């Protein structure tokens, strides 16, 4: 992705703002910082040519999608993605995946130092190893957009892009470059929209002298980020922050960046939810009933059964009667609430013991063994029975059962419809507010769109 040349930007701004009074603060800052960055990148490229190795190489591992930030409401905000648990083998570079184009737009004879992200002082960048991602505190700082005097840096957008590398590795080589640019533009726009909302929130609360509420919201956002990080570490069996940071670095991510996304996403969603709360609360039973009546196709259920199986092999017993008694005892234990998976693993004599007792197939025609299908489809959720076959006895338990037809209009379905309608209203109101803020602020974007 080619960045807009500073000279062209300066010329366009000069023409557009001719005759206007006052200094050009935000755009001038972006111009100066990008010009400095061009010098540093040119210096880096010269070093690379000597070392014959790339600046950065994206990893081939496909990042997982992170679960949305839980705000205690039906809205499902998008959250940052995290990398998979660490593996014993180092990840190989992903062929054909590139970073946004950082080619300098205009040559500059002498490089000028630029401040580091972590405030470690001015320094010139060096060429890291081919598999070495950018670390916290690196010197690469480039402005890709600005909202007044508030810059948006390329590094933050790049972290968001890294979380979607799975979309690129699955594409054929010729399609990757185009899709990569699309992802960069999408993530840049999302970050701009988030910052527009947060600027509006800060100005609104400050104007109403609700700085205490603003401080409390920021505190809750930090707690949310800390809580989510603890969950991530626990899920991936990572004991320390250093281990977690190492996993993030393998994906080109940083702990600071992850926390920032969670915190600012939390505040954005909280503010948008509050702004739309009145309309969301107005969704009543009449709206729910009308939606159910006018969208019957959405509430059709397929015939489906989720079941568990424990097989008892007759030939392991002296008589078929002993095998039947053995199966009946296990069925009684399953019926009274014993963990079926543990029973299957400990006492099962078929392959289901290796699946924690899970049965194969859920829809009619897909259930295996096929002779079990009529019995399973005749059972209700929670029921246990014993089915004799040619070679033994199957202890069967139905965990979930859905019969074909229109779903009953019960409290569970009404709640689902209400949340769906509220989400639709939330999306509409959020988009209306964001579009209005975009027109007012007119963000400056410093990359090709």
C-alpha positions as CSV (number, residue, x, y, z in Angstrom):
1,X,0.0,0.0,0.0
2,X,1.7,3.1,-1.2
3,X,1.6,6.1,1.2
4,X,0.6,9.5,-0.2
5,X,3.7,11.5,-1.0
6,X,4.2,14.3,1.5
7,X,5.0,16.8,-1.3
8,X,1.6,16.0,-2.9
9,X,-0.2,16.3,0.4
10,X,1.4,19.6,1.2
11,X,0.5,21.0,-2.2
12,X,-3.1,19.8,-1.9
13,X,-3.4,21.3,1.6
14,X,-1.9,24.6,0.5
15,X,-4.4,24.9,-2.3
16,X,-7.3,23.9,-0.2
17,X,-6.5,26.1,2.7
18,X,-5.3,29.1,0.7
19,X,-6.4,32.3,2.4
20,X,-7.3,30.6,5.7
21,X,-5.8,32.1,8.8
22,X,-4.0,30.2,11.5
23,X,-1.3,27.5,11.4
24,X,-1.8,24.0,10.0
25,X,-1.1,22.1,13.2
26,X,-2.3,18.5,12.8
27,X,-1.6,18.1,9.1
28,X,1.8,19.8,9.4
29,X,2.7,17.5,12.2
30,X,1.8,14.5,10.1
31,X,3.8,15.9,7.1
32,X,6.9,16.5,9.3
33,X,6.8,13.1,11.0
34,X,6.2,11.2,7.7
35,X,9.1,13.1,6.1
36,X,11.4,12.0,9.0
37,X,10.1,8.5,8.7
38,X,10.9,8.4,5.0
39,X,14.5,9.2,5.8
40,X,14.7,6.4,8.4
41,X,13.1,3.9,6.0
42,X,15.5,4.8,3.3
43,X,18.4,4.3,5.7
44,X,16.9,1.0,6.7
45,X,16.6,-0.1,3.1
46,X,20.2,0.6,2.5
47,X,21.1,-1.5,5.4
48,X,18.8,-4.3,4.2
49,X,20.4,-4.3,0.8
50,X,23.7,-5.0,2.4
51,X,22.3,-7.7,4.7
52,X,20.1,-9.2,2.0
53,X,17.1,-9.8,4.3
54,X,13.6,-8.3,4.7
55,X,12.5,-5.9,7.4
56,X,9.6,-8.0,8.7
57,X,8.1,-11.2,7.7
58,X,4.5,-12.1,8.8
59,X,4.1,-15.4,10.5
60,X,2.3,-18.3,8.8
61,X,0.2,-19.2,11.9
62,X,-3.5,-18.4,11.6
63,X,-4.6,-16.2,14.5
64,X,-7.7,-17.1,16.4
65,X,-10.6,-14.8,16.6
66,X,-11.0,-13.3,20.0
67,X,-14.4,-13.5,21.7
68,X,-16.2,-10.1,21.8
69,X,-15.8,-7.8,24.8
70,X,-18.6,-8.7,27.2
71,X,-20.4,-5.5,28.3
72,X,-23.4,-7.1,29.9
73,X,-25.8,-6.4,26.9
74,X,-26.8,-8.2,23.7
75,X,-24.6,-6.1,21.5
76,X,-21.7,-8.1,20.1
77,X,-18.8,-5.7,19.7
78,X,-15.8,-6.8,17.8
79,X,-12.6,-7.4,19.8
80,X,-9.0,-7.9,18.9
81,X,-7.8,-11.2,17.8
82,X,-5.2,-13.3,19.7
83,X,-2.6,-15.8,18.4
84,X,-2.9,-19.5,19.1
85,X,-1.0,-21.2,22.0
86,X,2.8,-21.5,21.5
87,X,4.1,-24.5,19.7
88,X,7.3,-26.4,20.2
89,X,8.5,-25.6,16.7
90,X,9.2,-22.0,15.6
91,X,6.7,-20.6,13.1
92,X,8.0,-20.2,9.6
93,X,7.7,-17.0,7.6
94,X,4.5,-16.8,5.5
95,X,5.4,-16.6,1.9
96,X,3.8,-13.8,-0.1
97,X,2.4,-11.8,2.8
98,X,3.5,-8.3,2.9
99,X,3.2,-5.3,5.2
100,X,1.6,-2.1,3.9
101,X,4.0,-0.4,1.5
102,X,6.5,1.7,3.3
103,X,8.4,2.9,0.3
104,X,9.6,6.5,0.8
105,X,7.7,8.9,-1.4
106,X,10.5,11.5,-1.8
107,X,14.2,11.2,-1.4
108,X,15.8,13.1,1.5
109,X,19.6,13.6,1.7
110,X,20.0,13.3,5.4
111,X,18.0,11.1,7.9
112,X,16.5,12.8,10.9
113,X,16.0,10.9,14.2
114,X,12.5,10.3,15.3
115,X,11.2,9.5,18.8
116,X,10.6,5.9,19.7
117,X,7.2,4.6,20.6
118,X,8.3,3.6,24.1
119,X,10.2,6.8,24.7
120,X,13.6,5.1,24.6
121,X,15.3,8.1,22.9
122,X,16.2,8.9,19.3
123,X,18.0,6.1,17.3
124,X,18.3,4.8,13.8
125,X,16.5,1.6,12.9
126,X,18.4,-1.5,12.1
127,X,17.4,-4.5,10.0
128,X,16.1,-7.2,12.3
129,X,16.2,-10.9,11.5
130,X,13.8,-12.2,8.9
131,X,11.5,-13.8,11.4
132,X,11.7,-11.1,14.0
133,X,8.5,-9.1,14.4
134,X,8.3,-5.5,15.6
135,X,8.7,-5.2,19.3
136,X,7.4,-2.7,21.8
137,X,9.8,0.2,21.8
138,X,10.9,0.0,18.2
139,X,11.6,3.2,16.4
140,X,9.2,2.8,13.4
141,X,6.6,5.5,13.9
142,X,4.5,6.6,10.9
143,X,1.3,8.6,10.8
144,X,-1.3,7.2,8.5
145,X,-4.3,9.4,9.5
146,X,-5.1,12.2,11.8
147,X,-8.1,13.6,13.5
148,X,-7.3,17.2,14.1
149,X,-4.1,17.1,16.2
150,X,-4.6,13.4,17.1
151,X,-2.5,11.1,14.9
152,X,-3.2,7.5,14.1
153,X,0.0,5.5,13.7
154,X,0.7,2.8,11.1
155,X,1.8,0.4,13.8
156,X,-1.6,0.2,15.4
157,X,-3.3,-0.5,12.1
158,X,-0.6,-3.1,11.3
159,X,-1.4,-4.9,14.5
160,X,-5.0,-5.1,13.6
161,X,-4.1,-6.4,10.1
162,X,-1.8,-9.1,11.7
163,X,-4.9,-10.5,13.5
164,X,-6.5,-11.2,10.2
165,X,-3.5,-12.9,8.5
166,X,-5.5,-16.1,8.4
167,X,-7.7,-14.5,5.6
168,X,-4.6,-14.1,3.5
169,X,-2.8,-17.4,3.9
170,X,-6.0,-19.2,2.6
171,X,-6.1,-17.1,-0.6
172,X,-4.3,-17.9,-3.8
173,X,-1.1,-16.0,-4.3
174,X,-2.4,-13.5,-7.0
175,X,-5.3,-12.4,-4.7
176,X,-3.3,-11.8,-1.6
177,X,-1.9,-8.3,-2.4
178,X,-5.3,-6.9,-3.3
179,X,-7.0,-8.4,-0.2
180,X,-4.1,-7.2,2.0
181,X,-4.8,-3.6,0.9
182,X,-8.5,-4.1,1.5
183,X,-7.9,-5.4,5.1
184,X,-5.5,-2.5,5.8
185,X,-8.1,0.1,4.7
186,X,-10.9,-1.7,6.6
187,X,-8.9,-1.7,9.9
188,X,-7.8,1.9,9.4
189,X,-11.4,3.0,9.0
190,X,-12.5,1.0,12.1
191,X,-9.8,2.7,14.2
192,X,-10.7,6.1,12.8
193,X,-14.4,5.5,13.7
194,X,-13.5,4.3,17.1
195,X,-11.4,7.5,17.8
196,X,-14.1,9.7,16.4
197,X,-16.6,8.2,18.9
198,X,-14.1,8.5,21.8
199,X,-13.3,12.1,20.9
200,X,-17.1,12.9,20.9
201,X,-17.5,11.0,24.2
202,X,-14.7,12.9,25.9
203,X,-15.9,16.3,24.6
204,X,-19.5,15.5,25.6
205,X,-18.7,14.4,29.2
206,X,-16.2,17.2,29.7
207,X,-18.7,19.8,28.5
208,X,-21.3,18.4,30.9
209,X,-18.7,18.5,33.7
210,X,-18.9,14.7,34.1
211,X,-15.1,14.1,34.3
212,X,-15.7,11.7,37.3
213,X,-17.8,9.5,35.0
214,X,-15.2,9.6,32.3
215,X,-12.5,8.6,34.8
216,X,-14.6,5.8,36.1
217,X,-15.2,4.5,32.6
218,X,-11.5,4.5,31.9
219,X,-10.9,2.6,35.1
220,X,-13.5,0.0,34.1
221,X,-12.0,-0.3,30.7
222,X,-8.6,-1.0,32.3
223,X,-10.1,-3.7,34.5
224,X,-11.8,-5.2,31.5
225,X,-8.5,-5.4,29.7
226,X,-6.7,-6.9,32.7
227,X,-9.4,-9.5,33.1
228,X,-9.4,-10.4,29.5
229,X,-5.6,-10.8,29.5
230,X,-5.8,-13.1,32.5
231,X,-8.4,-15.2,30.6
232,X,-6.2,-15.4,27.6
233,X,-3.2,-16.5,29.6
234,X,-5.2,-19.1,31.5
235,X,-6.7,-20.5,28.3
236,X,-3.3,-20.9,26.8
237,X,-1.6,-22.1,30.0
238,X,0.8,-19.1,30.1
239,X,2.1,-18.4,33.6
240,X,3.8,-15.0,33.1
241,X,3.4,-11.8,31.1
242,X,6.7,-12.5,29.5
243,X,5.4,-15.8,28.1
244,X,2.3,-14.1,26.9
245,X,4.4,-11.3,25.2
246,X,6.5,-13.9,23.5
247,X,3.4,-15.5,22.0
248,X,2.1,-12.1,20.9
249,X,5.5,-11.2,19.4
250,X,5.4,-14.3,17.3
251,X,2.3,-12.8,15.6
252,X,3.7,-9.3,15.4
253,X,1.5,-8.1,18.3
254,X,2.2,-6.4,21.6
255,X,0.6,-6.6,25.0
256,X,0.3,-2.8,25.0
257,X,-1.5,-2.9,21.7
258,X,-3.9,-5.7,22.8
259,X,-4.8,-3.8,26.0
260,X,-5.4,-0.6,24.1
261,X,-7.8,-2.3,21.7
262,X,-9.8,-3.8,24.5
263,X,-9.9,-0.6,26.6
264,X,-10.8,1.7,23.8
265,X,-13.3,-0.8,22.2
266,X,-14.9,-1.1,25.7
267,X,-15.3,2.6,26.1
268,X,-16.6,3.0,22.5
269,X,-19.3,0.3,22.9
270,X,-20.4,1.6,26.3
271,X,-20.9,5.1,25.0
272,X,-22.7,4.0,21.8
273,X,-24.9,1.7,23.9
274,X,-25.8,4.6,26.2
275,X,-26.5,6.9,23.3
276,X,-28.9,4.3,21.8
277,X,-30.4,3.1,25.1
278,X,-33.8,4.9,24.8
279,X,-34.6,3.4,21.4
280,X,-33.4,-0.1,22.5
281,X,-35.6,0.0,25.6
282,X,-38.6,0.8,23.4
283,X,-38.5,-2.6,21.7
284,X,-41.7,-4.2,23.1
285,X,-43.7,-7.5,22.9
286,X,-45.7,-6.2,20.0
287,X,-42.5,-5.7,18.0
288,X,-41.3,-9.1,18.9
289,X,-44.6,-10.7,17.9
290,X,-44.8,-8.9,14.6
291,X,-41.2,-10.0,13.7
292,X,-42.1,-13.6,14.5
293,X,-45.2,-13.4,12.3
294,X,-43.5,-11.7,9.3
295,X,-40.3,-13.9,9.3
296,X,-41.5,-17.5,9.6
297,X,-38.5,-18.9,7.6
298,X,-36.1,-17.8,10.3
299,X,-37.7,-20.0,12.9
300,X,-37.8,-23.3,11.1
301,X,-36.0,-26.1,13.0
302,X,-34.4,-29.2,11.5
303,X,-34.7,-32.6,12.9
304,X,-31.5,-33.0,14.9
305,X,-30.2,-35.0,17.9
306,X,-27.0,-34.7,19.9
307,X,-26.2,-37.9,21.6
308,X,-23.7,-39.9,23.6
309,X,-22.7,-43.6,23.2
310,X,-21.1,-46.2,25.4
311,X,-20.6,-49.6,23.7
312,X,-20.5,-52.9,25.6
313,X,-19.0,-55.8,23.6
314,X,-20.8,-59.1,24.2
315,X,-17.9,-61.4,23.4
316,X,-16.0,-60.1,26.5
317,X,-18.6,-61.7,28.8
318,X,-19.4,-65.3,29.5
319,X,-23.0,-64.9,28.4
320,X,-25.1,-62.2,26.6
321,X,-27.1,-61.8,29.8
322,X,-23.9,-60.7,31.7
323,X,-23.2,-58.1,29.0
324,X,-26.8,-56.9,29.2
325,X,-26.6,-56.5,32.9
326,X,-23.3,-54.6,32.6
327,X,-24.9,-52.2,30.1
328,X,-28.0,-51.8,32.3
329,X,-25.8,-50.8,35.4
330,X,-23.9,-48.2,33.3
331,X,-27.2,-46.9,31.9
332,X,-28.6,-46.5,35.5
333,X,-25.5,-44.5,36.5
334,X,-25.8,-42.3,33.4
335,X,-29.5,-41.7,34.2
336,X,-28.8,-40.6,37.7
337,X,-26.4,-38.0,36.5
338,X,-22.9,-39.6,36.4
339,X,-20.6,-38.0,33.9
340,X,-21.3,-39.9,30.6
341,X,-17.9,-39.0,29.1
342,X,-16.0,-40.4,32.1
343,X,-18.2,-43.6,32.0
344,X,-17.5,-44.1,28.3
345,X,-13.8,-43.5,28.7
346,X,-13.5,-45.9,31.7
347,X,-15.9,-48.6,30.9
348,X,-16.6,-48.3,27.1
349,X,-15.4,-51.0,24.7
350,X,-15.9,-49.1,21.4
351,X,-14.3,-46.2,19.7
352,X,-16.6,-43.7,21.5
353,X,-14.4,-44.0,24.5
354,X,-11.8,-42.0,22.6
355,X,-14.4,-39.2,21.8
356,X,-15.4,-38.7,25.4
357,X,-18.6,-40.7,24.6
358,X,-19.7,-38.4,21.7
359,X,-22.0,-40.1,19.1
360,X,-21.4,-39.7,15.4
361,X,-24.0,-37.7,13.3
362,X,-26.8,-35.5,14.3
363,X,-29.3,-35.4,11.4
364,X,-31.3,-38.3,10.1
365,X,-29.3,-40.3,7.5
366,X,-26.0,-39.2,9.1
367,X,-26.2,-41.1,12.4
368,X,-23.7,-44.0,12.7
369,X,-24.2,-46.9,13.3
370,X,-27.4,-46.5,11.3
371,X,-29.4,-49.1,13.3
372,X,-29.3,-46.7,16.3
373,X,-31.1,-43.9,14.4
374,X,-34.7,-44.9,15.0
375,X,-34.1,-45.3,18.8
376,X,-32.3,-42.0,19.1
377,X,-34.9,-40.0,17.2
378,X,-37.6,-41.4,19.4
379,X,-35.9,-40.2,22.6
380,X,-36.2,-36.8,24.3
381,X,-33.4,-34.7,25.7
382,X,-32.0,-36.3,28.9
383,X,-33.3,-39.8,28.3
384,X,-31.1,-42.8,28.5
385,X,-31.7,-46.3,27.0
386,X,-29.9,-49.5,26.0
387,X,-30.0,-50.7,22.4
388,X,-29.0,-54.2,21.5
389,X,-27.1,-54.7,18.2
390,X,-25.4,-57.7,16.5
391,X,-22.2,-57.5,18.5
392,X,-23.2,-55.9,21.8
393,X,-25.2,-53.3,23.6
394,X,-25.1,-49.5,23.2
395,X,-25.9,-47.3,26.2
396,X,-27.4,-44.2,24.6
397,X,-28.1,-40.8,26.1
398,X,-29.7,-37.8,24.2
399,X,-28.2,-34.5,25.3
400,X,-30.2,-32.2,22.9
401,X,-33.2,-32.9,20.7
402,X,-34.8,-30.6,18.1
403,X,-37.7,-31.8,16.1
404,X,-38.5,-30.5,12.6
405,X,-41.0,-27.7,12.3
406,X,-41.5,-24.1,13.4
407,X,-39.9,-23.4,16.8
408,X,-42.4,-22.7,19.6
409,X,-43.1,-19.1,20.4
410,X,-41.8,-19.4,24.0
411,X,-39.9,-17.1,26.3
412,X,-36.5,-18.3,25.0
413,X,-37.4,-17.4,21.4
414,X,-39.0,-14.1,22.4
415,X,-35.8,-13.2,24.1
416,X,-33.7,-14.1,21.0
417,X,-36.0,-11.9,18.8
418,X,-35.9,-9.0,21.2
419,X,-32.1,-9.1,21.2
420,X,-32.0,-9.3,17.5
421,X,-34.2,-6.2,17.1
422,X,-32.1,-4.3,19.6
423,X,-28.9,-5.2,17.8
424,X,-30.4,-3.9,14.6
425,X,-31.4,-0.6,16.2
426,X,-28.0,-0.4,17.8
427,X,-26.2,-0.8,14.5
428,X,-28.5,1.8,12.8
429,X,-28.0,4.4,15.6
430,X,-24.2,3.7,15.8
431,X,-23.8,4.1,12.1
432,X,-25.9,7.3,12.0
433,X,-23.7,8.8,14.8
434,X,-20.4,7.7,13.2
435,X,-21.3,9.0,9.8
436,X,-22.3,12.4,11.3
437,X,-19.0,12.5,13.3
438,X,-17.0,11.6,10.1
439,X,-18.6,14.5,8.2
440,X,-17.9,16.9,11.0
441,X,-14.3,15.9,11.6
442,X,-13.2,15.1,8.0
443,X,-10.2,12.9,9.1
444,X,-7.0,13.3,7.1
445,X,-5.9,10.0,5.6
446,X,-2.3,9.7,4.6
447,X,-2.5,6.4,2.6
448,X,-4.1,5.5,-0.7
449,X,-7.8,4.6,-0.3
